[in-house]
């Protein structure tokens, strides 16, 4: 893959960040899949179990949420253990969107499959939640 590959999706939460990818093939829940104090994935159903989401661009097919998921994403931000952005395949759970707005974590949807099948973990991505564009800065 050449550098500067771009993907266009739907910007859900505004913001511009750069960070290394963390790619999952399973839906992700901020309520139950992650330890808010450390950012470690602890959920039994997640293929990211044992990995850490802090400072990463989390690429997931979907978010699994509940009415309280926003609080967990917000707490991740307060502890400094949050992902810098979330890229989903499906529209994210509304509670996750609320938490991302409060936490300043950009979300782009409609891209997880395309990006997840193209990049590997640690690939450096630039996420522009304003325009819905993700740019591969450095392929791994």
N, C-alpha and C positions, 0 to 999 in steps of 0.2 A: 504494500500500500504506500502511496506517495504521501508526503506531508501535505498539510492544509486541505485534506478531504473535509467536505462539509455535508451536514445533514440538516434538512429542514423539517421541523415538526410544529407543534402548536404550543406557543408559550402560555403557560398557565399562571405562573408566579414570576414576576419581573425580577431582574437582577443579572449581574454579569460576574462570573467567577471562572477560575481555572483550577483544575485539580486532576489527580490520577483517577482513572475509572476503577470501579469495583462492580463486576458484572455478575448478575444472578439470573438463573433460569426459572426461579420460583417466585410467586407473589411474596411481598414483604409486608410485615406488620410492625409499625413503630410501637404498638401496644402488645408487648409480649415477645417480640423477636430480638430485642436489643436491650442491653444493660445501659441505662442512661448515664451512670457514673463513669463508665469506661468506653462506651461505644462498641463493645464486643457483642457480636451476634450470638445469642444464646438459644434462640428458638429451635425446637426439634425439627420443624418442618422446613426450615430454610437451608438451602444449599450453601449459604454463607456461614453456617455455624462454625464458630471458632475464629472467624475473621473479624476485622474492625472497620467500622464505617467512618470513623472520625477523619475529616479532611478529604474525603473521597467523593467522587461523582458517582452516586449510587444509580446503577442501571438495572431496572427491574421490569418484568412484564406487567405487573399490576401491584397496587397497594391493597392490603387487607386492612380495614380500619373499623373503628367503632366511634361512637360519639366522643370518646376521650382521647383518641389518637393524637389530636392537636397538642394536648398537654405534654405528651411524651416527646414529641419533636421539639417543642419549646424548651423542655427541660434539658434535652440533649444540647441545645444551643447554650443554655445557661452554664452547663458543665464544660463546654468547649469540646464536646464529643460528637457533634452533629456532622452529617454529610454536608459538603459545600453546595451540592445540587442534587436533584433527583430527576432522572429521566425514566419515563414509563412508556409502556406500549399502549395501555388503556388509559382512559381518563382516570386520574387519581381519586381516591376516596375524598369527599368534601372535607372531612375532619383533618385529613393530612394537608389539604390545601390551606385550611385555616391556620394550622400550625406553621406551615412554610411561610405564609404571609407574616405572621407574628415574629418569626425567627429570621426572616430575610434569606430564606433558602429558595433559590430559583427552581421551578419545576417546568419541564417540557414533556409533553406527551406525544404519542404516536411514533416514537423512535426506538424504543427498547429493542425490538427485534432486529431492525437494520443495524443499529450500533452494536448490539450484543453479538451479532454474527460477524462483525467486521473488526472490532477492536478486542484487545485482551486486557486483563487486569493490569493496572498501572499505566496504560496508555494515557498520555496527558491530553485532556479535553478542555476546550474553552466553551463555556455554556453561556449563551445569551438568551435569558428568559424573556427579554423584551421583544425580540424578533422571532424566537423559537428556533434559533440556529445553534447547532453544535459543530465546532470545528476541531478536527484532530490536529493537535499541535505537534505531537511527537509520537510516532508509532513505536510500540515496543515489540 
